[in-house]
Amino acid sequence: MTFTSRLRVLFRTKTSRALDRLEDPREALDDSYDQQVAMLQQVRQGLAEVATAKKRIELQGQEMGARHRRLAAQADQALSQGREDLARTALERRALLESQVAAIRDQFTGLQQQQQRLQDNERRLAERVTAFRTEKESIKASYAASVAQVKANEAAAGIGSQATDVGVNLDRAKDKVAQMQARAAATDELLANGALNDLTAPPDADLERQLSNGAIQADVERQLQSMKSARAAHAPRRAGDENPDAWLRIGQGQG
């Protein structure tokens, strides 16, 4: 596999992994769940604001009710004291107050109905969010199990992105080993031929090596001439006649 091919395979593998992460349904489910939770929070916030406004009007109505009773008592007290003018004033104020109470009563009723609708919406939305969360976790668990099974099957079959990486790395390692072996053999040959100098060798080692090679060649020629002379004298040595200790004299000048 060429370097360009390896780059192409690696690029496809990385791109595939990035797309897998972008298309991960678990992230989409979590995003949808977060959006529903945010909607539920908004509904609850609106419910709290409506309940606060209703409570404020309720307190205001209670104050107006107390004043309404007080004005009635004041009108009765004025009549008992013969102050019809004061009684009339108290009753006029009481009538005006009744119109104001009617207005805020309508507001209170509207807020009460709005609060009830929001409570119903909040309950239904909370139930949907809870149900969605349960289904979401179930789908995520099933997806995770499927992913694990696919990875296990691909690993067993030797396919998939990770297996591709392993193959690419193995090919690169083989190429490196082959290159190093070829380089080592070439440098050995160059050193043996004297084309390169061995910096770790002692001085004049190249001369010693050549002299040693010359001595070996001379010894080989001597042994060859000895064998030729023995064959010419019709006295070849037989392997069975050799002394068992003859190996001790190998290299000591005897054929």
VENQUI-V206490 format. One record per residue. N is the residue number from 1. RES is the residue in one letter. NEAR is the number of other C-alpha atoms within 10 Angstrom. D_CENTER is the distance of its C-alpha to the mean C-alpha in Angstrom with 2 decimals. Layout:
n:N res:RES near:NEAR d_center:D_CENTER
n:N res:RES near:NEAR d_center:D_CENTER
//
This chain:
n:1 res:M near:9 d_center:29.45
n:2 res:T near:10 d_center:30.11
n:3 res:F near:9 d_center:27.94
n:4 res:T near:9 d_center:27.66
n:5 res:S near:11 d_center:26.64
n:6 res:R near:17 d_center:23.88
n:7 res:L near:12 d_center:22.61
n:8 res:R near:11 d_center:22.86
n:9 res:V near:16 d_center:20.91
n:10 res:L near:16 d_center:18.09
n:11 res:F near:12 d_center:18.08
n:12 res:R near:13 d_center:18.07
n:13 res:T near:16 d_center:15.19
n:14 res:K near:12 d_center:12.94
n:15 res:T near:12 d_center:14.38
n:16 res:S near:13 d_center:13.84
n:17 res:R near:13 d_center:10.09
n:18 res:A near:12 d_center:10.13
n:19 res:L near:10 d_center:12.60
n:20 res:D near:11 d_center:10.84
n:21 res:R near:12 d_center:8.07
n:22 res:L near:11 d_center:11.25
n:23 res:E near:11 d_center:13.22
n:24 res:D near:13 d_center:11.16
n:25 res:P near:15 d_center:14.22
n:26 res:R near:17 d_center:12.64
n:27 res:E near:13 d_center:11.83
n:28 res:A near:13 d_center:15.37
n:29 res:L near:18 d_center:16.90
n:30 res:D near:15 d_center:15.59
n:31 res:D near:12 d_center:16.99
n:32 res:S near:16 d_center:20.21
n:33 res:Y near:17 d_center:20.56
n:34 res:D near:14 d_center:20.23
n:35 res:Q near:13 d_center:22.86
n:36 res:Q near:19 d_center:25.17
n:37 res:V near:17 d_center:24.92
n:38 res:A near:12 d_center:25.84
n:39 res:M near:16 d_center:28.77
n:40 res:L near:20 d_center:29.88
n:41 res:Q near:14 d_center:29.94
n:42 res:Q near:13 d_center:32.06
n:43 res:V near:19 d_center:34.45
n:44 res:R near:18 d_center:34.83
n:45 res:Q near:12 d_center:35.48
n:46 res:G near:16 d_center:38.10
n:47 res:L near:20 d_center:39.60
n:48 res:A near:15 d_center:39.99
n:49 res:E near:13 d_center:41.68
n:50 res:V near:18 d_center:44.08
n:51 res:A near:17 d_center:44.92
n:52 res:T near:13 d_center:45.66
n:53 res:A near:15 d_center:47.94
n:54 res:K near:21 d_center:49.71
n:55 res:K near:15 d_center:50.32
n:56 res:R near:13 d_center:51.76
n:57 res:I near:16 d_center:54.16
n:58 res:E near:16 d_center:55.06
n:59 res:L near:11 d_center:56.08
n:60 res:Q near:14 d_center:58.04
n:61 res:G near:18 d_center:59.79
n:62 res:Q near:13 d_center:60.69
n:63 res:E near:11 d_center:62.30
n:64 res:M near:18 d_center:64.20
n:65 res:G near:15 d_center:65.36
n:66 res:A near:11 d_center:66.69
n:67 res:R near:15 d_center:68.55
n:68 res:H near:21 d_center:69.89
n:69 res:R near:11 d_center:71.45
n:70 res:R near:14 d_center:72.78
n:71 res:L near:21 d_center:74.50
n:72 res:A near:16 d_center:76.11
n:73 res:A near:14 d_center:77.43
n:74 res:Q near:17 d_center:78.70
n:75 res:A near:22 d_center:80.53
n:76 res:D near:19 d_center:82.21
n:77 res:Q near:15 d_center:83.19
n:78 res:A near:18 d_center:84.65
n:79 res:L near:14 d_center:86.77
n:80 res:S near:11 d_center:88.05
n:81 res:Q near:11 d_center:89.14
n:82 res:G near:11 d_center:90.83
n:83 res:R near:13 d_center:88.29
n:84 res:E near:15 d_center:87.67
n:85 res:D near:12 d_center:86.25
n:86 res:L near:17 d_center:83.51
n:87 res:A near:21 d_center:82.83
n:88 res:R near:15 d_center:82.50
n:89 res:T near:15 d_center:80.08
n:90 res:A near:21 d_center:77.90
n:91 res:L near:19 d_center:77.92
n:92 res:E near:14 d_center:77.03
n:93 res:R near:14 d_center:74.07
n:94 res:R near:20 d_center:73.11
n:95 res:A near:14 d_center:73.25
n:96 res:L near:12 d_center:71.10
n:97 res:L near:17 d_center:68.59
n:98 res:E near:14 d_center:68.49
n:99 res:S near:11 d_center:67.40
n:100 res:Q near:13 d_center:64.62
n:101 res:V near:18 d_center:63.53
n:102 res:A near:12 d_center:63.48
n:103 res:A near:11 d_center:61.13
n:104 res:I near:17 d_center:58.55
n:105 res:R near:15 d_center:58.96
n:106 res:D near:11 d_center:57.77
n:107 res:Q near:16 d_center:54.76
n:108 res:F near:19 d_center:54.04
n:109 res:T near:12 d_center:54.32
n:110 res:G near:13 d_center:51.97
n:111 res:L near:19 d_center:49.34
n:112 res:Q near:17 d_center:49.78
n:113 res:Q near:12 d_center:49.18
n:114 res:Q near:16 d_center:46.15
n:115 res:Q near:19 d_center:44.74
n:116 res:Q near:15 d_center:45.32
n:117 res:R near:13 d_center:43.52
n:118 res:L near:19 d_center:40.52
n:119 res:Q near:17 d_center:40.51
n:120 res:D near:12 d_center:40.58
n:121 res:N near:16 d_center:37.74
n:122 res:E near:20 d_center:35.68
n:123 res:R near:15 d_center:36.33
n:124 res:R near:13 d_center:35.46
n:125 res:L near:17 d_center:32.27
n:126 res:A near:19 d_center:31.21
n:127 res:E near:12 d_center:31.92
n:128 res:R near:14 d_center:29.85
n:129 res:V near:20 d_center:26.88
n:130 res:T near:15 d_center:27.22
n:131 res:A near:11 d_center:27.60
n:132 res:F near:16 d_center:24.64
n:133 res:R near:19 d_center:22.43
n:134 res:T near:11 d_center:23.74
n:135 res:E near:13 d_center:23.22
n:136 res:K near:19 d_center:19.70
n:137 res:E near:14 d_center:18.64
n:138 res:S near:12 d_center:20.59
n:139 res:I near:15 d_center:18.97
n:140 res:K near:17 d_center:15.41
n:141 res:A near:13 d_center:16.64
n:142 res:S near:12 d_center:18.34
n:143 res:Y near:15 d_center:15.44
n:144 res:A near:13 d_center:13.22
n:145 res:A near:12 d_center:16.37
n:146 res:S near:12 d_center:16.92
n:147 res:V near:12 d_center:13.57
n:148 res:A near:12 d_center:14.32
n:149 res:Q near:12 d_center:17.84
n:150 res:V near:13 d_center:17.08
n:151 res:K near:17 d_center:15.05
n:152 res:A near:13 d_center:17.95
n:153 res:N near:13 d_center:20.52
n:154 res:E near:15 d_center:19.16
n:155 res:A near:14 d_center:19.03
n:156 res:A near:10 d_center:22.55
n:157 res:A near:10 d_center:23.77
n:158 res:G near:14 d_center:22.32
n:159 res:I near:15 d_center:20.58
n:160 res:G near:16 d_center:17.22
n:161 res:S near:19 d_center:14.97
n:162 res:Q near:14 d_center:14.52
n:163 res:A near:16 d_center:18.22
n:164 res:T near:15 d_center:19.01
n:165 res:D near:16 d_center:17.43
n:166 res:V near:14 d_center:19.52
n:167 res:G near:15 d_center:22.54
n:168 res:V near:18 d_center:22.21
n:169 res:N near:13 d_center:21.91
n:170 res:L near:12 d_center:24.83
n:171 res:D near:15 d_center:26.90
n:172 res:R near:16 d_center:26.35
n:173 res:A near:12 d_center:27.35
n:174 res:K near:12 d_center:30.42
n:175 res:D near:14 d_center:31.39
n:176 res:K near:12 d_center:31.22
n:177 res:V near:12 d_center:33.30
n:178 res:A near:12 d_center:35.82
n:179 res:Q near:12 d_center:36.15
n:180 res:M near:12 d_center:36.73
n:181 res:Q near:12 d_center:39.20
n:182 res:A near:12 d_center:41.11
n:183 res:R near:12 d_center:41.22
n:184 res:A near:12 d_center:42.42
n:185 res:A near:12 d_center:45.13
n:186 res:A near:12 d_center:46.22
n:187 res:T near:14 d_center:46.52
n:188 res:D near:14 d_center:48.40
n:189 res:E near:13 d_center:50.81
n:190 res:L near:14 d_center:51.30
n:191 res:L near:14 d_center:51.96
n:192 res:A near:15 d_center:54.41
n:193 res:N near:12 d_center:56.21
n:194 res:G near:14 d_center:56.43
n:195 res:A near:10 d_center:54.47
n:196 res:L near:12 d_center:52.06
n:197 res:N near:13 d_center:53.13
n:198 res:D near:15 d_center:51.56
n:199 res:L near:7 d_center:51.17
n:200 res:T near:7 d_center:50.92
n:201 res:A near:9 d_center:54.20
n:202 res:P near:9 d_center:57.50
n:203 res:P near:10 d_center:59.97
n:204 res:D near:8 d_center:61.91
n:205 res:A near:13 d_center:59.65
n:206 res:D near:17 d_center:59.85
n:207 res:L near:11 d_center:63.63
n:208 res:E near:12 d_center:63.43
n:209 res:R near:13 d_center:61.08
n:210 res:Q near:14 d_center:63.43
n:211 res:L near:12 d_center:66.47
n:212 res:S near:12 d_center:64.84
n:213 res:N near:12 d_center:64.06
n:214 res:G near:12 d_center:67.70
n:215 res:A near:12 d_center:69.03
n:216 res:I near:12 d_center:67.00
n:217 res:Q near:12 d_center:68.34
n:218 res:A near:12 d_center:71.89
n:219 res:D near:15 d_center:71.56
n:220 res:V near:12 d_center:70.31
n:221 res:E near:12 d_center:73.33
n:222 res:R near:14 d_center:75.69
n:223 res:Q near:15 d_center:74.40
n:224 res:L near:13 d_center:74.67
n:225 res:Q near:12 d_center:78.30
n:226 res:S near:14 d_center:79.10
n:227 res:M near:16 d_center:77.83
n:228 res:K near:13 d_center:79.90
n:229 res:S near:13 d_center:83.01
n:230 res:A near:13 d_center:82.59
n:231 res:R near:12 d_center:82.30
n:232 res:A near:10 d_center:85.37
n:233 res:A near:9 d_center:87.35
n:234 res:H near:9 d_center:86.39
n:235 res:A near:10 d_center:84.95
n:236 res:P near:12 d_center:81.24
n:237 res:R near:11 d_center:79.56
n:238 res:R near:7 d_center:78.24
n:239 res:A near:7 d_center:75.00
n:240 res:G near:7 d_center:76.72
n:241 res:D near:7 d_center:79.25
n:242 res:E near:10 d_center:76.70
n:243 res:N near:9 d_center:76.84
n:244 res:P near:8 d_center:73.80
n:245 res:D near:8 d_center:73.53
n:246 res:A near:9 d_center:73.70
n:247 res:W near:9 d_center:70.04
n:248 res:L near:9 d_center:70.94
n:249 res:R near:10 d_center:72.90
n:250 res:I near:10 d_center:70.19
n:251 res:G near:9 d_center:69.96
n:252 res:Q near:7 d_center:73.23
n:253 res:G near:9 d_center:75.35
n:254 res:Q near:9 d_center:76.25
n:255 res:G near:12 d_center:75.30
//
